[in-house]
Amino acid sequence: MTIYIVDIEAVDTRYTKQWKEHLPKQMKRATNSEVIVISGGEVPQATTPGAFLNFAGTNNYKSQQMLEISRLFANGEVKDGDYFLYTDAWNPTVIQLKYMAELLGVKIKVGGMWHAGSYDPQDFLGRLIGDADWCRSAERSMYECYDDNFFATEFHKKLFAESFPNLIAKTCIVGWPMEYLANSFAQYKGMPKRNLILFPHRIAPEKQPEIFYDLKDSMSQYEFVVCQDKQLTKNEYHNLLGEAKIVFSANLQETLGISWYEGALVDTIPMMPDRLSYSEMALPKFKYPSEWTESLDSYRRNKTKIMNLIIEYMENYDSYLLDMQQQVNKLKVEFFSGTALYKHIGDK
């Protein structure tokens, strides 16, 4: 079996850059199969403001991938039993892939890793397009093209099922293949901590940065940094994580959440709302009631409680370190390991 990874474009400041390097190696070691990456070439590094990708550049990238996939079929290189893994399931080229495989009689398997879509009301597609027929029909068609629809968390699967209640038969919860993270942060663990609180998320409506800015104005005894305001390199960002005591979230959208795991790896306390994927991932000590930040108005009503919790974490930081290790172990095994994904593909 050859495993073809139809990858997501690599943006230097996103985990997609690390996937470009690490995922093929991890997949090859775990499955002992030949692994071929189908890339779309270079992409704009500047993302659409507030978004994960460049909305125009991503379609250029996917179109280049389709050219390579069609070349592989035209040359007879794709064989029965091969597996195509889309690391971003929201990729319309899977429809063309399915078209070629079935009409040419090549018996392949296809898997897709879902990150977001119009079914999430806080995602760009959900906010700007919503339940438009063309979009929901496209997502339904893409889902049906995949033999395996992979989700990282139970929350994300349930969110998808709310819009597509009949599309659950081909769903697998596997976590994401990010085991490389545990070692890549070793050099930043043990750095001297300072009274620093980080907002590591995109500056986007669903991340509610205005709450963080207001806390900054109200708690001058601590240092608050919105990472995206600083245009940081990866190394600069990792150094800040190593020096910080708290990573803060008031997110209204999160189907996994990587930055708080990165922070936990270097003993930075996660301060997470008890909602979204955080509910199943975070230990009770690191979750605050969801209603505290469900909206800006909710935040204002609960601001004193949030500030008191920040003070508690800051002033009693050392007392949370044992719980932090337990949190890291839970995330490492259940959510940031590719073991279940590799096994599922390898067993095909």
Secondary structure, DSSP 4 states (H G I P E B T S, - for coil): -EEEEEPPP--TTSHHHHHHHHHHHHHHHHH-SEEEEE------SSPSTTSSS-TTHHHHHHHHHHHHHHHHHHTT---TT-EEEESSS--THHHHHHHHHHHHT---EEEEE----TTSTTSHHHHHTTT-HHHHHHHHHHHHH-SEEEESSHHHHHHHHHH-TT--TTEEE---S-TTHHHHTGGGTTPPP-SEEEE-S-SSGGG-HHHHHHHHHH-TTSEEEEGGGGT--HHHHHHHHHH-SEEE---S--SS-SHHHHHHHTTPEEEEESSTTHHHHS-GGGEE-GGGGSSHHHHHHHHHHHHHHHHHHHHTGGGGHHHHHHHHHHHHHHTS--HHHHHHHHT-
